[in-house]
């Protein structure tokens, strides 16, 4: 037996010991996974299992929190030791709320099966961890995906025997839907999240990518993007506690292995924009994580590793309750005192840390399929060494926060999403004319292919003008200084990468509505140039810089038209006013 095989069998022995030592397996409540370690529970089994636990234990409450695109209800399961299931009351008692989401990518079901066992073990053992923490579990989020059960869509994944599909009933990737809320799933989740105001949020996944010994990897909301009091606490206390606890289990854990080539060439921190679950939670000053069990590890190890991580988080929350509450309070208050806010970040490759990493050496050999060189990771050539870690993001754009945004009532889709996220808004009581700063969209790029049902705008550039505009009874005034301040700014500032403008909610402003007939406009253009020497000078200067304009009569008329009173003032006028 070689060294690699010995280590493997020793780890299996430790896994078995850990599992039997740490978990109470009540035979009457065994999960499908425990009955067959290659099996993940299907939808009916999941719901029935939690209903049985709720019937047996007063500390377990299962409820419908909304609907989904497939027509079936979205459930949450709350485990509260004293039977109090009201979020406001829970927070008032000084307890923490830990929200766990499962099956957002239904082909990655580790969290589904691990959560079923965790809830059972906590209530059957009357766990002291529930003295200070209330656990809320979404048994399965992407119900349409779970019902679309198959064996083949995760081609690189090691089990289980059957699993769901990544896309939901509308074939959306729900982990790109938290800001745009195209799905009923996301609308239901948002309503629940706002009501809960969770202190810690975990979204369970299975990763793709390189091969390495780690069973688990973890994404923490990017430290330079999270609010500083939260980032400081997570980096100095919570993450060290989690990694220390996982080190004492058989389930090795690393920071998320986000690589462009191989891990030894460098690992980069993941920028979790608000389209993703953890980035969305960060906007609300919730401490957020994404777990990524390693796809190549056997399914039973991935499930038990996810279980161990969730239990470690629960234990850390129990032990660090005061620090978590203080970090969140400081974060919420610090935003209310800020004058400017970052809206864009960029990975800073000039700053490099070092990470002690266990890996397998990446090598090449001839492919039996193509005859060309192919990569493989040599398990007989493991290493443990320091690799570059690029986890510093620099702020590349800030905006000055106004006192108010004013939003026309015509944009119902935007208004609904703001309201679901707890944004307080007041309606104008009468028609009025207001002077405010408005953006004109001067440039942007649009993806050539659809991305999750949208043609996303990027590289947005704006120009600010102070103008007077008519607003009407029922339009919305949004005071910025409120708990949802970060959500407000990152959705309403058009240059933010996940703004509502970027996601096409304001595309009506990008199309010109009125034009001119060249043969009619000729005389008008001649008169405009005759009466405005500065316009004539601007045309001549543009022609000298742009030879194509010199040879294009229509383009010259268009240049004059767009600088005349005839050109519509609403073309590319972003309709959200900013009042200081």
N, C-alpha and C positions, 0 to 999 in steps of 0.2 A: 504494500500500500504506500503510494507516494505521499508527500507532505500535503499537497492540495486536497487529496481524497480524505486524509486523516482529519484535516481541519473541517472539511465538509460534514463528515459523519459526527464529529464532535459537536458541531453547531446544531445538527439535527437533534442530538441527544439533549443539548441545552434547551432547544426550543420546546421539546416534549416536556422536560422538567418544568420549565417556566410556565408552560400552558396549564399543566395540571396543578401546579402550586398556586398560580395567581387567579385561576378562574373557577368559579363554582358552576358545575354543569348539571343543573337541575334537569333530570331526565324528562320531566313532564314539559319542559320548555326548551328543549333542544332545537336549534335552528336547522334548516336544511343543510347548511354548510357543515355543522358539527356531525351530522349523520353521514355526510359524504364530503370530504375535504376538497373535492373537485367541483362541487356544486355551488352555484349562487342562487339565492331565493328568487322566484319569479314574483310578479306584481301581486297576485292574489295571496301568495304565501306571506309576503311582507306585511300587507295590510291586516291579514287575519292574525298574524303573530302579535302585532302591537295591540290589536283589539283585545286579544286574550290577556296580555299583560295589564292593560288598562282595567279589564274586568276583575283581575286578581288583586290589584294594588291601588289603594287610594292615592298614592303618590304619583301615579301615572295618569296623565290626561291626554287623550287623543281628540283632535278636532280638525274640521275642514277649514282651511284658511283661504280658499278660493278655488277657481277652476283652472283648467289647463287646455292647451290647444287640441288635445285628443278627446276632450269632453269629460274626462274623469276628474274627480276632485283632487286638490293638492292638500295633503295632510301635514300636520305637525304633531309631535309627541313631546309633551312637557313633563319633566320629572322634578317634582318639587316636594321636598321631604315633609313640609307642614301642610301640604295640600293647597297652597296659595298659587294660583296660576295666572294672576293678573300682573302684567309687567310693571305698572306704576307702583303697585303695592310691594312687589318684590324689590324694586330699587329703593323704595322708601324704607324698607327694613334693613338696608345696607348690604343686601345680597348681590352677587354677581350673576349675570346671565351669559351662558355659554351656548352659542348657536352652532350646530353642525349641519352641513348640507351634504347630501349624498346623491350619487347617480345623475349629476348634471350632464356628464358624459356616460351614458348608460352602458357602454361597453367596458367601463372601468368601475366595476361594482364592489371593490374592496370595502369601501366605507359602508355600503348597504348592509353587508353581512356582519361586519365588525360592530356596527352600531346596535344591531339587534341584540348581540351578546352583551355589549356594554350596558345597555339599559337594563337588561335582565339582571346582570350581576350586581349592579348598583342597588337595585330595589330589593332583590332577594337577600343581599348581605347587609341591608340597611347601612350603606356606606357612609362613614363620617365625612367624606368629601362633599356630600350633599348638604352639609350643615351650613355652608356659606355660599354655595353655588347652585343655581337652578339650571338644569340642562334642558335645552330645546333641540330636538332632532327633526329634520325633514327626512322621513324614511327614504323617499325617492322623489327627486325633483323633475327629472325628464321622464315623465310617465309614458309619453308616446314612444320614446326611445327604448324604454324597458319592455314595452309590449312588442316591439319589433325585434324579437329574440332570434339570435342566429349563432353560428360557430365560426364565422369566417372574416367578419369586418375588421377585427383587430389582428391583422396578419402577423404582426411581430410579437404578439402577447402570449405568454405561457398560461393558458387556461383563464377562466374555468371552462367546463364543458359547453356551456351556453351562456350568452350574455346579450345585453341590449345593443342598440345602435347609437352612434354619436349624435346624429340629427334628431330633432323632435318631430312632432306630427306635421310641422310646417317645414321640415328639413332645415331648421335653424340650429346653429351651435349656440346653445343657451349661455355658454360662458363667453359670449361676445354681445350679450343682449341686456346687460344690466342698466345701461344708460338709455338706450333707444327703446327698450321695452316693446318690441314688436310682438312678443308672445304673451298669451294670457298667463303663462307660467310666471314670467317676469313681473307682470302687473300684480299678481297675487303675492309673489315674494316681496315686492317693494312695500306693499301695504302691511305685511306682517313685520318686515324688518323695521319699518318706521315705528310701529307700535311697540316692538320689543326693545329697541335701542340696545342691542347686545353689547356687552363689554368685550367679548372675544368671539371671533368668528373663524370657523374652519371649514374649508371646502375640500372634500376628499376626491382624489384623482389617482390614475395610474399613468406614469410617464412613458414617453418614447425617448429614443436617443441612444447614447453610448452604453457600453457594457462595463460594469464595475461591480464590486462585491456588495455594495450597500443595498439593503432591502428597501429602505425608505429614504426619500429626499424631501426637503421642506423649503417652501417659498414663504418668506416673511415679507410683508408689504415693504416695498423698497425704502430703506432707511432715510434717504435724502428727499423722499417725496412725502413720507408720513409727517405728521405734525411733530415738531421737535420734542416736546415732553414725552410723547408716546414712543418716538424713535429711541430716545435716550434710555427709557425704561426697558424697552424690548431688547435692545442691544446689550445692556449691562446686566440685566437680571433674568428676564424671561427666557431668552434663547439659551444662555448658559445652563439654566435649570433643565430645559427640555433635552438638550444634548447630553447632559450629565445623566439624566434618568434613562434615556435610550441606550446609553453606553453600558448600563447595567443589565440590559436585556440582550437576547440573542439577535436583535434586529438592528443591525448597523444603520446609522442615519448620517447623511451628509446634507450640506446645503444643496439646493437644487442645482443639478449639473447642466447648466445652460452653456453649451459650447458651440463654436462654429466648426471645429474640426474634431480634436480629441481632448479629453480633460487635461492631459499634461501640458497642452499648449495654452491653456487658460480657460477659466470659468468666469462668466459675466453675470452680474446681478440682473434680475428680471424686472423690467419696468412695468408694473401692473397698472395700466391705465384703467379708468373707471368703467370701461366696457367689460372688464373681468370682475369676478366676484370680489376678490380681495381689494382691488383698486376702488371698486364701488364702496365697499365697507369703510375704506380709509377716508373717503369724503365725509363720513359721519363720525370720524374719530373713534371708530371701533378698531381694536387690535385684531389684525386679520392675517390668516395663513391659508396656504394651499398645500396639502400633503400630496406627494407624488410617490406612490409605491412603484418599485422598479418592475417594468413589464416582463423581464426575463426570469424573475424569481418565481418559484412555484406559487400557485394561487393561495395555498394555505398559509405560506409565509407572509404573503402580501396582506392578507386579511388580518393575521395576528400582529403583524407590524403596525398596521393602521390602528388596531385595538390598543396596542401599547402606547402609541403616540397620543391618542385621544385621552387615555387614562393619565398619561404624563401631563398633558395640558390641564386636565381637571385638577390634578394634585398641585400643580404650580399655581393655579388660580386660587385654590383653597389656602395655600401657604402665603401667597403674595396679594391677598385681597386688597389690603390698604394701599399698596403701591400701585395697583391697577386703577383703583378709584381715583387716587391722586393724579396719576398721569392723564387720565381722561378728563378730569376737571380742569387741570392746567391747560390741556390742549384746547378744550372748548373756549375757555376764557381768553387764551392768547390770541385766537383768531378774531375775537370781537374787538381787540385792541389794535389790530394790524391796519395799516393804511394801504399796503400793496401786497399782492399775492402772486406767487409763481404760477404759471400756467403751462410752461414747457420746460422739459428736462432733456439732457443729452448725456450719454455715457462718456465719462472722462477717462480716456485711456492713458492720460499722463499720470494718473494716480493708481498705483498697483499695490495690493496687499498679497499676503502669502497664505495658502491654505494647505494644511497637512492632509493629503488625500491618498486613499487606498484605491489602486486601479489595476487594470490589466494592460500590458503593453500592446499598443496597436501595431499590427503588422500587415503585410500584404502577401497574397499568394495568388496563383492563377485560378480564375473562376472556371468551374466545371460547366457552367452554363454559357458564358460568353467567350471564354478563352482569354479574357482581359484580366488585368490585375484587379483584385477585390480586397477590401479591408476585412480584417477579423481581429478580435481581441483574444490574446493568447492567455488562457487561464493557467497555463503552466509557467507563465512569466509574469507573476504579480509584482507590484511595487507599492511602496509607501514612501511618498516624498512630498515636498512642498511644491505646489503648482501656483501659477499666477491667479489671483482673484481680482477681477475688475468690478468693484461694487460701489463706485463713487459716481453719482450723477450730478452734473452741474446745472444750475438754473440758467436757461438761455433766454427766458422772457418773463417779465412781470407785468402786471397791470395795476393801475391805481384803482382802488375800489371806490365806486360812487356811493352816495348816501342812499339813492334809490335807483332801481331799474323801473321803467314803465313799459308795459307789454300790452299790445292790442289784443282784445278779446278774440279776434279772428283766429288766433293760433291756439285752437282748442287742444291739440295734441301735446303741445308744450305745456300749457296750463295744467292739463291733467297730470302730467308726470311731475311737475313741481309740487302740486298739491299732495300726490301720493307720497312724496318724500318729506312731507311735513313743512313745506315752505309756507310761511304766513304771508298772505296777500290781502290788500284792501282794494276795493273797486271804487272807481270814480263815481261820484254821485250826480255829476252833470257833465255835459259837453264842455270842453275847455280847450284853450290853446296854451301849450307849454313850450318853453324854450329848454332845450336839452342838447347834450352832445350825442351825435349819431355817427356810426361808422358807415363809410362807403367801402364796399369790397373792391379793392383795386386789383387783386390777383389771387389766383388759387389754382391748384392742380386737382383733377378729378380722375379717380381710378378708371382704367379702361374696361376692367372686368368687375362684375358685381361682387361685393363683399358682404356676406350675410344679409342679402336683400337690399343693399344700398350701394350707391356709387360714391364712395367716401371722398370728401374734400380734404386736401392736405395743403401744406405750405401757403396757408391763407395770409394775405396781407390786407391791411386796412388803412384808411385815412379818416381822421376825425374832423367833423364839422359841427359847429354849434348852429342849430337852426330852430325855428319855431314850427311846430306841427300841431295839427288838430287831433285831439283825442276825445273819446266819446264816453258817455255814461256806460259804466260796466267794464271799461278797460282796467287793467290791473297795475297798481303801484306796489312794488316789492321793496321793502326796507331790507338793506343788506345786513345790518347788524342784528343777526338772529342765529340760532344754533345751526341752521342749515347753510351757513354763509359759504362754506367751501363748495358745496354742491351747486349753489346758485351761480357762483363765479365760473366754475369749470364747465357749466352747461350753457351759460348765457354769453360768455366772452367768445366771439366767433373764432379767434385764433387758437383757442385751446384744442388739443387734438381730439377730444371726445365731446366737443360742444354740440349743441343741437344743430348749429349751422353745419358743422362737419358731417353730421348724419342726415343731411338733406331736409330738415324740417322747415327750412326757410328758402327752398329753391325757387319759389315763385318770384323772388326779387331778382333772380339772375337772368331772366328772359325779358328782353325789351318788348314793350307792348305796342308801341307806335313807331312807324317808319316814314319814309318820304319817297315820292316818285322823283327821280332825277330830273326829268324834263320839266317838272313843275317847280322844283326847288332851285333850279338854276338862277332865276331872277332874284329869289329871296337871298340866296347865297351871295350874289353879286352886291346886293344892297347891304348885307351884313358886313362884308369886307370893306365897302366904301365908307360906312359909318363907324367902323371900329378898326382903326389902324393897328391896334395891338393884336387883334385877331389875325389880320393879314400878315403881320410880322411873324406870329407864331406858326402860321401855315408855311411860310417860306422857310423858316428855320427847320421845321419838321421835314420838309421836302429835301432840304440839303443833307439832312442826316439819314434819310430813308429813301433811297432811289426807287424802291417799289411804289412809294406814294406818288412820286413824280410821274410815273407812267400809268397811274390808276385814277381815272377821273371820278369814279364812284367813291373811292376811298377819300379823295380830297373833299368831296361834298359831305361825306360822313364826318370828317374831321371838323368841318364848319358847323354841321348840324348839331353835333354833340357839345358844342360850345355856344349854342344859341338858346334863346328862351323856348324854342320849339321842342327841345329835348326833354324828355320826362325826368323829373327830379327823383322819382322812386326807383329808377333802374339801378340795381346793386346797392340800394339804400337798406342797410340792415335795420329792421323796424323797431328794435329794442332801444329805447332812449336811456341815457345815463344822466342822472341829476345829482349835482354835488352840493 
